[in-house]
């Protein structure tokens, strides 16, 4: 059994056997700045929620490559990631999407200050913020998502 298989899975939502789902694998990361003791969160203004940086794994990518690419795109940071830091998985069923997400720990190498948001992300008000690690949970709990996706996450 690989380390990936031994990490417990948090199931979100419920599969509806009458729906044909699109399968998607994704990576997320707790992005940690060891100098400031802050964690990066992605804020989605349109749905009033936060999420961890990350996104879909492309066909030609492994988990590390995908996480590094997504973190460079969203908060604009270069990071260090180790496969051995996988600490959580989730399996979600929503709309017509079945997503399995793998969560890692990433350490900030350089904040380029140049996120590369897509037009969709810009229209949703995607931005990032750095939160003191001891305030991260309370920050995310204080928001009341106004979108289905935000409540799902």
Phi and psi in degrees as GROMACS dihedral restraints (atoms count N, CA, C in turn):
[ dihedral_restraints ]
;  ai    aj    ak    al  type     phi  dphi    fc
    3     4     5     6     1   -79.3    20    10
    4     5     6     7     1   162.8    20    10
    6     7     8     9     1   -56.5    20    10
    7     8     9    10     1   -37.7    20    10
    9    10    11    12     1   -61.0    20    10
   10    11    12    13     1   -38.8    20    10
   12    13    14    15     1   -75.9    20    10
   13    14    15    16     1   -20.2    20    10
   15    16    17    18     1   -87.7    20    10
   16    17    18    19     1    -8.7    20    10
   18    19    20    21     1   -81.9    20    10
   19    20    21    22     1   127.5    20    10
   21    22    23    24     1   -58.3    20    10
   22    23    24    25     1   151.2    20    10
   24    25    26    27     1  -108.1    20    10
   25    26    27    28     1   129.7    20    10
   27    28    29    30     1   -94.6    20    10
   28    29    30    31     1   119.8    20    10
   30    31    32    33     1   -95.1    20    10
   31    32    33    34     1   129.3    20    10
   33    34    35    36     1  -118.8    20    10
   34    35    36    37     1   125.2    20    10
   36    37    38    39     1    81.9    20    10
   37    38    39    40     1  -172.7    20    10
   39    40    41    42     1  -142.6    20    10
   40    41    42    43     1   137.9    20    10
   42    43    44    45     1   -68.1    20    10
   43    44    45    46     1   132.7    20    10
   45    46    47    48     1  -102.3    20    10
   46    47    48    49     1   115.2    20    10
   48    49    50    51     1   -65.6    20    10
   49    50    51    52     1   -11.9    20    10
   51    52    53    54     1   -89.1    20    10
   52    53    54    55     1    -0.9    20    10
   54    55    56    57     1  -110.6    20    10
   55    56    57    58     1   138.7    20    10
   57    58    59    60     1   -94.6    20    10
   58    59    60    61     1   110.5    20    10
   60    61    62    63     1   -91.6    20    10
   61    62    63    64     1   151.9    20    10
   63    64    65    66     1   -93.6    20    10
   64    65    66    67     1   126.2    20    10
   66    67    68    69     1   -83.0    20    10
   67    68    69    70     1   138.8    20    10
   69    70    71    72     1  -144.9    20    10
   70    71    72    73     1   133.2    20    10
   72    73    74    75     1  -104.8    20    10
   73    74    75    76     1   139.9    20    10
   75    76    77    78     1  -139.7    20    10
   76    77    78    79     1   162.3    20    10
   78    79    80    81     1  -121.9    20    10
   79    80    81    82     1   148.3    20    10
   81    82    83    84     1  -132.7    20    10
   82    83    84    85     1   159.4    20    10
   84    85    86    87     1  -145.0    20    10
   85    86    87    88     1   140.4    20    10
   87    88    89    90     1   -83.2    20    10
   88    89    90    91     1   105.9    20    10
   90    91    92    93     1   -91.0    20    10
   91    92    93    94     1   113.6    20    10
   93    94    95    96     1  -111.9    20    10
   94    95    96    97     1   130.5    20    10
   96    97    98    99     1  -100.4    20    10
   97    98    99   100     1   104.8    20    10
   99   100   101   102     1   -68.8    20    10
  100   101   102   103     1   -22.2    20    10
  102   103   104   105     1   -71.8    20    10
  103   104   105   106     1   -41.9    20    10
  105   106   107   108     1  -103.1    20    10
  106   107   108   109     1    -9.9    20    10
  108   109   110   111     1    62.2    20    10
  109   110   111   112     1    39.3    20    10
  111   112   113   114     1  -113.7    20    10
  112   113   114   115     1   157.0    20    10
  114   115   116   117     1  -120.2    20    10
  115   116   117   118     1   140.1    20    10
  117   118   119   120     1   -87.1    20    10
  118   119   120   121     1   135.2    20    10
  120   121   122   123     1  -123.9    20    10
  121   122   123   124     1   147.8    20    10
  123   124   125   126     1   -96.0    20    10
  124   125   126   127     1   126.5    20    10
  126   127   128   129     1  -102.5    20    10
  127   128   129   130     1   131.3    20    10
  129   130   131   132     1  -112.4    20    10
  130   131   132   133     1   103.4    20    10
  132   133   134   135     1   -65.4    20    10
  133   134   135   136     1   -40.9    20    10
  135   136   137   138     1   -60.7    20    10
  136   137   138   139     1   -33.9    20    10
  138   139   140   141     1  -107.1    20    10
  139   140   141   142     1     0.1    20    10
  141   142   143   144     1    56.5    20    10
  142   143   144   145     1    54.4    20    10
  144   145   146   147     1  -149.3    20    10
  145   146   147   148     1   168.7    20    10
  147   148   149   150     1  -116.7    20    10
  148   149   150   151     1   156.1    20    10
  150   151   152   153     1  -147.9    20    10
  151   152   153   154     1   166.8    20    10
  153   154   155   156     1   -78.0    20    10
  154   155   156   157     1   148.0    20    10
  156   157   158   159     1   -62.1    20    10
  157   158   159   160     1   145.2    20    10
  159   160   161   162     1   149.4    20    10
  160   161   162   163     1  -173.2    20    10
  162   163   164   165     1   171.4    20    10
  163   164   165   166     1  -163.7    20    10
  165   166   167   168     1   -65.9    20    10
  166   167   168   169     1   146.5    20    10
  168   169   170   171     1   -90.3    20    10
  169   170   171   172     1   122.3    20    10
  171   172   173   174     1   -75.1    20    10
  172   173   174   175     1   160.3    20    10
  174   175   176   177     1   -54.2    20    10
  175   176   177   178     1   -40.1    20    10
  177   178   179   180     1   -93.2    20    10
  178   179   180   181     1    13.5    20    10
  180   181   182   183     1  -112.1    20    10
  181   182   183   184     1   149.1    20    10
  183   184   185   186     1   -95.5    20    10
  184   185   186   187     1   178.8    20    10
  186   187   188   189     1   -60.4    20    10
  187   188   189   190     1   -42.9    20    10
  189   190   191   192     1   -64.1    20    10
  190   191   192   193     1   -45.3    20    10
  192   193   194   195     1   -60.4    20    10
  193   194   195   196     1   -44.8    20    10
  195   196   197   198     1   -64.0    20    10
  196   197   198   199     1   -44.6    20    10
  198   199   200   201     1   -63.3    20    10
  199   200   201   202     1   -44.0    20    10
  201   202   203   204     1   -62.3    20    10
  202   203   204   205     1   -42.5    20    10
  204   205   206   207     1   -64.6    20    10
  205   206   207   208     1   -48.0    20    10
  207   208   209   210     1   -63.8    20    10
  208   209   210   211     1   -38.9    20    10
  210   211   212   213     1   -72.6    20    10
  211   212   213   214     1   -31.6    20    10
  213   214   215   216     1   -68.1    20    10
  214   215   216   217     1   -36.7    20    10
  216   217   218   219     1   -73.4    20    10
  217   218   219   220     1   -50.5    20    10
  219   220   221   222     1   -74.5    20    10
  220   221   222   223     1   -68.8    20    10
  222   223   224   225     1   -88.9    20    10
  223   224   225   226     1    -4.4    20    10
  225   226   227   228     1    74.3    20    10
  226   227   228   229     1    40.8    20    10
  228   229   230   231     1  -122.4    20    10
  229   230   231   232     1   140.5    20    10
  231   232   233   234     1   -90.7    20    10
  232   233   234   235     1   136.9    20    10
  234   235   236   237     1  -136.5    20    10
  235   236   237   238     1   167.7    20    10
  237   238   239   240     1  -114.1    20    10
  238   239   240   241     1   131.6    20    10
  240   241   242   243     1  -136.4    20    10
  241   242   243   244     1   140.4    20    10
  243   244   245   246     1  -119.4    20    10
  244   245   246   247     1   137.1    20    10
  246   247   248   249     1   -58.5    20    10
  247   248   249   250     1   -29.6    20    10
  249   250   251   252     1   -70.9    20    10
  250   251   252   253     1    -7.5    20    10
  252   253   254   255     1   -91.9    20    10
  253   254   255   256     1     7.6    20    10
  255   256   257   258     1   -56.5    20    10
  256   257   258   259     1   125.0    20    10
  258   259   260   261     1  -129.3    20    10
  259   260   261   262     1    -7.3    20    10
  261   262   263   264     1  -156.3    20    10
  262   263   264   265     1   151.8    20    10
  264   265   266   267     1  -135.5    20    10
  265   266   267   268     1   149.8    20    10
  267   268   269   270     1  -135.6    20    10
  268   269   270   271     1   150.8    20    10
  270   271   272   273     1  -125.6    20    10
  271   272   273   274     1   120.3    20    10
  273   274   275   276     1  -121.6    20    10
  274   275   276   277     1   144.2    20    10
  276   277   278   279     1  -123.6    20    10
  277   278   279   280     1   114.2    20    10
  279   280   281   282     1  -152.2    20    10
  280   281   282   283     1   147.0    20    10
  282   283   284   285     1    47.0    20    10
  283   284   285   286     1  -120.1    20    10
  285   286   287   288     1  -114.4    20    10
  286   287   288   289     1    26.2    20    10
  288   289   290   291     1  -116.6    20    10
  289   290   291   292     1   129.5    20    10
  291   292   293   294     1  -112.3    20    10
  292   293   294   295     1   108.1    20    10
  294   295   296   297     1  -117.5    20    10
  295   296   297   298     1   132.9    20    10
  297   298   299   300     1  -110.9    20    10
  298   299   300   301     1   121.6    20    10
  300   301   302   303     1  -113.5    20    10
  301   302   303   304     1   140.1    20    10
  303   304   305   306     1  -114.7    20    10
  304   305   306   307     1   127.9    20    10
  306   307   308   309     1  -112.1    20    10
  307   308   309   310     1   129.7    20    10
  309   310   311   312     1  -121.6    20    10
  310   311   312   313     1   173.0    20    10
  312   313   314   315     1  -105.6    20    10
  313   314   315   316     1   130.7    20    10
  315   316   317   318     1  -120.9    20    10
  316   317   318   319     1   141.9    20    10
  318   319   320   321     1  -110.1    20    10
  319   320   321   322     1   131.4    20    10
  321   322   323   324     1   -62.9    20    10
  322   323   324   325     1   129.5    20    10
  324   325   326   327     1  -101.8    20    10
  325   326   327   328     1   -47.7    20    10
  327   328   329   330     1  -154.0    20    10
  328   329   330   331     1   133.6    20    10
  330   331   332   333     1   -93.6    20    10
  331   332   333   334     1   107.5    20    10
  333   334   335   336     1   -73.6    20    10
  334   335   336   337     1   -20.8    20    10
  336   337   338   339     1    73.6    20    10
  337   338   339   340     1    13.4    20    10
  339   340   341   342     1  -130.0    20    10
  340   341   342   343     1    73.3    20    10
  342   343   344   345     1   -63.4    20    10
  343   344   345   346     1   153.5    20    10
  345   346   347   348     1  -120.5    20    10
  346   347   348   349     1    74.3    20    10
  348   349   350   351     1   -76.9    20    10
  349   350   351   352     1   143.8    20    10
  351   352   353   354     1   -77.5    20    10
  352   353   354   355     1   168.8    20    10
  354   355   356   357     1   -60.3    20    10
  355   356   357   358     1   -40.0    20    10
  357   358   359   360     1   -62.5    20    10
  358   359   360   361     1   -45.9    20    10
  360   361   362   363     1   -61.9    20    10
  361   362   363   364     1   -40.8    20    10
  363   364   365   366     1   -64.1    20    10
  364   365   366   367     1   -39.7    20    10
  366   367   368   369     1   -68.0    20    10
  367   368   369   370     1   -24.9    20    10
  369   370   371   372     1   -88.8    20    10
  370   371   372   373     1    -2.4    20    10
  372   373   374   375     1    75.6    20    10
  373   374   375   376     1    36.1    20    10
  375   376   377   378     1   -69.5    20    10
  376   377   378   379     1   131.1    20    10
  378   379   380   381     1  -150.0    20    10
  379   380   381   382     1   173.9    20    10
  381   382   383   384     1  -127.7    20    10
  382   383   384   385     1   158.2    20    10
  384   385   386   387     1  -144.2    20    10
  385   386   387   388     1   156.1    20    10
  387   388   389   390     1  -107.3    20    10
  388   389   390   391     1   125.2    20    10
  390   391   392   393     1  -117.9    20    10
  391   392   393   394     1   137.3    20    10
  393   394   395   396     1   -55.3    20    10
  394   395   396   397     1   136.2    20    10
  396   397   398   399     1   -54.7    20    10
  397   398   399   400     1   -35.0    20    10
  399   400   401   402     1   -77.6    20    10
  400   401   402   403     1    -5.3    20    10
  402   403   404   405     1  -109.1    20    10
  403   404   405   406     1    -0.9    20    10
  405   406   407   408     1   -62.6    20    10
  406   407   408   409     1   -48.8    20    10
  408   409   410   411     1   -65.4    20    10
  409   410   411   412     1   -45.2    20    10
  411   412   413   414     1   -65.1    20    10
  412   413   414   415     1   -34.9    20    10
  414   415   416   417     1   -62.0    20    10
  415   416   417   418     1   -46.4    20    10
  417   418   419   420     1   -70.9    20    10
  418   419   420   421     1   -34.1    20    10
  420   421   422   423     1   -72.5    20    10
  421   422   423   424     1   -26.8    20    10
  423   424   425   426     1   -72.9    20    10
  424   425   426   427     1   -16.8    20    10
  426   427   428   429     1   -87.8    20    10
  427   428   429   430     1   144.2    20    10
  429   430   431   432     1  -113.9    20    10
  430   431   432   433     1   101.4    20    10
  432   433   434   435     1   -57.1    20    10
  433   434   435   436     1   140.3    20    10
  435   436   437   438     1  -107.0    20    10
  436   437   438   439     1     4.6    20    10
  438   439   440   441     1  -123.2    20    10
  439   440   441   442     1   158.4    20    10
  441   442   443   444     1   -60.6    20    10
  442   443   444   445     1   -43.3    20    10
  444   445   446   447     1   -62.3    20    10
  445   446   447   448     1   -43.4    20    10
  447   448   449   450     1   -62.1    20    10
  448   449   450   451     1   -42.2    20    10
  450   451   452   453     1   -66.5    20    10
  451   452   453   454     1   -35.9    20    10
  453   454   455   456     1   -63.3    20    10
  454   455   456   457     1   -46.9    20    10
